[in-house]
């Protein structure tokens, strides 16, 4: 089952703008590249059975909890 951790452009940009480990963003306009990648990929990501909205204030643990909640509400409980 696919889970889309949906994040808006600004959240994604804030997370990757200082990373040197993103080869696709090693361009003259990395934010423009990220914008184009997001636009191209969103229709495919939207096909995921479960979508969880990411928020800047969520810790990794918070996000994991949101994913577990979404899976449980979808009827998919892992580890049981």
C-alpha positions as CSV (number, residue, x, y, z in Angstrom):
1,X,0.0,0.0,0.0
2,X,1.3,3.4,-0.9
3,X,1.2,6.3,1.6
4,X,1.7,9.9,0.3
5,X,3.4,12.2,2.8
6,X,1.9,15.3,1.3
7,X,3.9,18.4,1.8
8,X,3.5,21.8,0.2
9,X,6.3,23.4,-1.9
10,X,7.5,25.7,0.9
11,X,7.8,22.9,3.4
12,X,9.7,20.8,0.9
13,X,12.0,23.7,0.0
14,X,12.8,24.5,3.6
15,X,13.8,20.8,4.1
16,X,16.0,20.5,1.1
17,X,17.4,23.9,0.2
18,X,20.6,23.4,2.2
19,X,21.2,19.7,1.4
20,X,23.9,18.7,-1.0
21,X,22.6,15.2,-1.3
22,X,19.8,16.0,-3.8
23,X,21.3,15.5,-7.2
24,X,18.1,16.4,-9.1
25,X,18.3,19.8,-7.4
26,X,21.8,20.6,-8.4
27,X,20.6,23.1,-11.0
28,X,20.9,26.8,-11.6
29,X,17.4,27.2,-10.1
30,X,16.9,24.5,-7.6
31,X,13.6,25.8,-6.2
32,X,12.2,26.1,-9.8
33,X,13.4,22.5,-10.4
34,X,11.7,21.4,-7.2
35,X,8.5,23.2,-8.3
36,X,8.5,21.4,-11.6
37,X,9.3,18.0,-10.0
38,X,6.4,18.4,-7.6
39,X,4.0,19.4,-10.3
40,X,5.0,16.5,-12.4
41,X,4.8,14.0,-9.6
42,X,1.7,15.1,-7.7
43,X,-0.8,13.3,-10.0
44,X,1.1,10.0,-9.4
45,X,1.4,10.6,-5.7
46,X,-2.3,11.4,-5.5
47,X,-3.0,7.8,-6.5
48,X,-1.8,6.6,-3.1
49,X,-4.4,4.8,-1.1
50,X,-3.5,6.9,2.0
51,X,-2.5,10.6,2.2
52,X,-1.1,12.2,5.3
53,X,-0.6,15.9,5.3
54,X,2.9,16.9,6.5
55,X,3.3,20.1,8.6
56,X,6.4,21.9,9.6
57,X,5.6,21.7,13.3
58,X,5.5,17.8,13.2
59,X,8.4,15.9,14.5
60,X,9.4,12.7,12.9
61,X,7.5,10.9,15.7
62,X,4.4,13.1,15.2
63,X,4.5,12.2,11.5
64,X,4.9,8.5,12.1
65,X,1.9,8.7,14.5
66,X,-0.2,10.4,11.8
67,X,0.7,7.7,9.3
68,X,-0.2,5.0,11.8
69,X,-3.6,6.8,12.5
70,X,-4.2,7.0,8.8
71,X,-3.4,3.4,8.2
72,X,-5.7,2.3,11.1
73,X,-8.6,4.4,9.8
74,X,-8.0,2.9,6.4
75,X,-8.3,-0.6,7.9
76,X,-4.6,-1.4,7.5
77,X,-3.1,-2.0,11.0
78,X,0.5,-3.1,10.8
79,X,2.1,-5.3,13.4
80,X,-1.1,-7.0,14.6
